[in-house]
């Protein structure tokens, strides 16, 4: 008989011989994207075939998909053709048979296989299989048959590829209007895609040829700029000007603004300034945006005095435009950063009066309070923070407002019996926050034991019956098809309606090893149970020991706390291995390719290809090594987290400038907003992980003194 193990990773066959259908080593290697996964799967298949085990088809399916992933189409086709699997896996076998046929050049056989997949597929697979069916039919010269599949596929999940293919099918059935619409959508919505220029060329070759308007050229230019294609952005603008589409002063200003942004991206600052000068002569929305771009440029170059002057001019000259709000906020923020605390109070007070509907009013109130703290005006601090809490009771800034209200009492010399309850309220109202951690340390300094934020550590539900909606995901996981299992899970999560259903669902996901999906479902449905009611079973999805064997092994090897690795992982990727950022950071620990190459050099290993950084095992190994080096250099988790996010050079600079401040003020004055939030969450999560899972009974303390970093050590 088969049973679902607690790890959710392995299928145990208990019966005659008691053999593994797939070895645990193979499944773990597949799950962690290890290089040896394909070799192990092939060995499992050969052993199973030699012993005539019942699961040869399922192992062939895994081995075939791994061969496909590595581009060995011939072996994949050999393994998958003729394989026999249980009913739940049959659509997936058909789908991968179709992939093998297609990449072998047999589009007709591929279409037949994809058709079988569509007939029995779950919703999660249907869209993929239908899209591939349409593509295979098109490649087989059966455009009319492809049209219905491509119509449905585009409606479900539109993409440049599918729109381009549907355009071909529409042309084949005589739908010229539809073809033209699809080609234009590809050209405008996906300007950086390889098919976009091809689509544009086809449109221009039609009779009558399509001519883009200025607005459409600008749409393409902005899309190219957003995709990092600054040179192509400039080429697109040149096309519009060559056609003399920018006729009015307003048109020329809009073109100049986009050109300036592209020129700045290519480092051509003098030409960019000339373009910005033209844009500033345009209508108010364009002129204000151009002036704001100039001010932001000064801010990025650390010319804060110039940036403040320019931001103040933007707010004064264009008070009704959207950028005036941001510019006014930066005026106060730059005063604060420069240590002009009295001016900061005035600037943020004026901001509050001028921008009563700003989305940043709560943040401006917080910074005004911080300026009062630096001026040692503690009564005014509490007055502003009290107004923040009363006016914006649902703001994420409420825990820090409460902490600093309590801290201002302590700095003012209030009695312990007044200060203590104020700190305790921070812990009881926001137990998972950075400020609860700070409040706990302050209470210990006062000789008071802080209240427990969470009376019980996270606890998993006992394994029971697999929820019916997850049975297919379990079967896919047992077969080693982890990506397909993840997509099946994703399709099911949208159907969860209540916390009871969500709780059972997330624990099934945790047992499957789907930590990222479990965390996402919990964040949507179980926040109140975890942090309001403090239900330990709800907490388990927020603080899982994800990929425990890899994390603990690498943490031990590199002498770094596994809890710090989990805290960074939670903040970086929320336990999702497939995540990629706009900065090209990849995987669980969000390592960027240049850093990966530098780490590989230090570890004397071959530099990994960028795609390899999605491998959980590699990401964890590199992340653990890098964290260990940061801790050796900076000696404090707050500084290590700051360096992980913003780089060691930035962290060193901040310590030199403000390291004499106590930790709580030092963190508040980190100039990068993202890094401030990052450090706060990592510290909070680190100490929660330690309190939940640490074997040392002693309370781990957070030092509130900022240490000087070593001059030696990791610098990348």
NUKEMAR-453144 format. One record per residue (C-alpha): residue in one letter; z negated, x, y. Coordinates in steps of 0.5 Angstrom, whole numbers, plus 500, padded with zeros to 3 digits. Layout:
BEGIN
aZXY/...
END
This chain:
BEGIN
x500500500/x501502507/x495502512/x496503520/x491509521/x487510527/x491515531/x497510530/x502516529/x502517521/x504512515/x500513509/x503511503/x498510498/x500509491/x503513485/x503520487/x500518494/x505522498/x506522505/x513519507/x513523513/x508529514/x503529520/x506535522/x513532523/x510526527/x506530531/x512535533/x516530534/x511526539/x510533543/x517535543/x516541539/x522545538/x521545530/x521538530/x528537527/x527543522/x521539519/x524532519/x530535515/x525538510/x521532509/x528528508/x530534503/x523533499/x523526499/x530525496/x528530491/x522526489/x526519490/x521517494/x522510497/x522512505/x528516504/x532512509/x527512514/x526519514/x534520514/x533515521/x529520524/x532526522/x539523524/x536522531/x533529532/x540532530/x544527535/x539529541/x541536539/x548535539/x549536532/x554530531/x556531524/x549532521/x547526524/x553522522/x552525515/x544523515/x545516518/x551513514/x549510508/x541510510/x537504508/x531502512/x526496512/x529490516/x525491523/x528498523/x535496521/x538494528/x536501530/x539505524/x545501526/x545503534/x544510532/x550510527/x554507533/x552513537/x554518531/x560515530/x562514538/x560522539/x564524533/x570520536/x571514532/x570509537/x572503532/x567505527/x562505533/x563499536/x562496529/x555499528/x553497536/x555490534/x551490528/x545492532/x546487538/x546481532/x539483530/x536487536/x529486540/x530484547/x528492548/x534494544/x539489546/x541491553/x542498551/x546496544/x550491548/x552496554/x554501548/x558496545/x562495551/x563502552/x565503545/x570497545/x573500551/x574507548/x577503542/x583500547/x580493546/x578492553/x579484553/x573484547/x569489551/x569485557/x564480555/x559485553/x560489559/x559483564/x552481560/x550489560/x551489568/x547483569/x541486565/x541493568/x546495573/x548502573/x554506576/x557507569/x557500567/x560498573/x565503572/x566501565/x566493567/x571495573/x576497567/x575491563/x576487569/x583490570/x585489563/x584482563/x587481570/x581480574/x583484580/x578481585/x572483580/x575490579/x575491586/x568489587/x565493582/x569499584/x566498591/x559497589/x560504585/x562507591/x557504596/x551504592/x551510588/x555515593/x552521589/x554519582/x561522579/x564516579/x563514586/x569518588/x573516583/x572509585/x574510592/x580514590/x582508586/x581503591/x585507596/x590507591/x591500591/x595495595/x593494600/x588500600/x581499601/x579502608/x571503609/x568500615/x563505619/x557501617/x560503610/x561510611/x554510614/x551507608/x555512603/x552518608/x545516608/x545515600/x548522600/x543525604/x537521600/x540524594/x540531597/x547532598/x547534606/x554538605/x557531602/x554527608/x557531613/x564530610/x563523609/x561523617/x568527618/x572522614/x569516619/x571520625/x577522623/x579515622/x576514629/x571508627/x566511632/x568507638/x562505642/x556509645/x552506640/x557508634/x557515636/x549515637/x548512629/x553518627/x550523631/x543521628/x545522621/x549528622/x543531625/x539530619/x544533615/x545539619/x537540619/x537539611/x542545611/x539549616/x544549622/x538547627/x542549634/x548544631/x543539629/x539539636/x546538640/x547532635/x540529636/x541530644/x547525643/x543520639/x538520644/x543517649/x544511644/x541504644/x533504644/x532504636/x537510635/x534514641/x527513639/x529515631/x532521634/x526523638/x521522633/x526526628/x525532633/x517531634/x517531626/x521537626/x516541631/x510538626/x513541620/x514548624/x507548625/x508548633/x503542633/x502543641/x510541642/x509536636/x504532640/x507532647/x514530643/x510524639/x506522646/x513521649/x516517644/x510512644/x511512651/x518511652/x519507646/x513503645/x517497642/x520501637/x517502630/x517509630/x512508636/x506506632/x507513627/x508517634/x502514637/x498515630/x500523630/x498524637/x490522635/x491526629/x494532632/x488532637/x483532631/x487538627/x486542634/x479541634/x480537641/x475532638/x473528645/x481527646/x482525639/x477519640/x480517646/x487517643/x485513637/x481508641/x488507645/x492507639/x487501636/x489497643/x496499643/x498497636/x493492634/x498490628/x499497625/x498498618/x495504620/x489501624/x484502619/x486510618/x486511625/x479508626/x477513620/x479518624/x476516630/x469516626/x471523624/x472526631/x465522632/x462526626/x464533629/x462531636/x455530632/x455523635/x452519629/x450513632/x458512635/x460514628/x456508624/x459503630/x466505628/x465505621/x461499621/x467495624/x472499619/x468495613/x468489617/x475488619/x478491613/x473490607/x479491602/x481497605/x481503600/x477507606/x471503605/x468507600/x468513605/x466509611/x460507607/x459515605/x460517612/x455512615/x450514610/x451522611/x451521619/x444518618/x442524614/x445529619/x441525624/x435526621/x433519618/x428518613/x429519605/x427512604/x433510609/x438515607/x437514599/x439506599/x445508603/x448513598/x446509592/x450503595/x456507595/x455509588/x454502586/x460499589/x465504588/x462508582/x469511580/x470514587/x470521590/x465518594/x460516589/x460523586/x458526593/x453521594/x450523587/x450530589/x447528596/x441524593/x440530588/x439534594/x434529597/x430529590/x432522588/x436521581/x442517583/x443510579/x448510573/x455508576/x457507569/x451505564/x456506558/x461511556/x468508555/x469505548/x475503543/x475497540/x475497532/x481497529/x483490527/x490487526/x496489530/x497484535/x504481533/x508483539/x506490537/x508490530/x515493531/x513498536/x508500530/x514500525/x518505530/x512509531/x511510524/x518512523/x517517529/x522514534/x517514539/x522513545/x524507542/x517505541/x515506548/x521502550/x519496546/x512497548/x515496556/x518490554/x512487551/x507489557/x511484562/x509478558/x501479558/x498474562/x490475562/x485480561/x483478554/x490479551/x491485555/x484488552/x487487545/x494490547/x491496551/x487498545/x493497540/x497502545/x491507545/x491507537/x499508538/x498514542/x502510548/x496512553/x501511559/x503504558/x495503556/x493505563/x499501566/x497495563/x489496564/x491498572/x494491572/x490487568/x483490567/x481493574/x475488575/x473489568/x473496568/x470498575/x467491577/x463489570/x463496567/x466494561/x466500556/x472497552/x476496559/x474503561/x477507555/x484505558/x483508564/x480515562/x483516555/x483523552/x490523551/x494528547/x487530545/x489536540/x494539544/x489539551/x483541547/x487547543/x490549550/x484549554/x480553549/x486558549/x486559556/x478558558/x479552562/x475545562/x479540558/x476535563/x480538568/x486538565/x485531563/x484529571/x490533573/x494529568/x491523570/x493524577/x500527576/x503523571/x498517569/x499520562/x507519562/x511524559/x517522561/x515522569/x520526574/x518526581/x523527587/x521534588/x523535580/x516536577/x517534570/x512531564/x505530563/x502536568/x508535573/x511542572/x517544577/x522549574/x521555578/x513555576/x515554569/x519560569/x514564573/x509562567/x513563562/x514570564/x506571565/x506569558/x512573555/x516567553/x523565554/x524561560/x524554558/x530549560/x528544565/x529538560/x524542556/x518541561/x518533559/x515536552/x508534552/x506540548/x509545553/x507541559/x500541557/x500549555/x503551562/x499546566/x492549562/x494556563/x496555571/x489551572/x485557568/x489562573/x487557579/x480557577/x479564576/x482565583/x479559587/x472558583/x472551585/x475545582/x477542589/x480548591/x484549584/x486542585/x489543592/x492549590/x495545584/x498540589/x500544595/x500551592/x495557593/x498560599/x496553603/x489553599/x488560602/x490558609/x485552609/x479556606/x480561612/x481556617/x475551615/x472554609/x465554613/x465547613/x461543607/x465541602/x465534604/x468535611/x473541608/x476536604/x477531610/x480536614/x485538609/x492537613/x496534608/x495527607/x497527599/x493533598/x487530601/x488524596/x489528590/x483533591/x479527592/x481523585/x482529581/x474531583/x472524581/x476524575/x474531573/x466529573/x467522570/x471525564/x465530564/x460525564/x463520559/x465526554/x461532555/x457534550/x452538554/x446533556/x445537563/x448534569/x454538571/x453539579/x459539584/x458545589/x458542596/x459550599/x466552599/x467559596/x472564599/x478565594/x479572591/x485576594/x488577587/x490572582/x496567581/x500566588/x506561585/
END
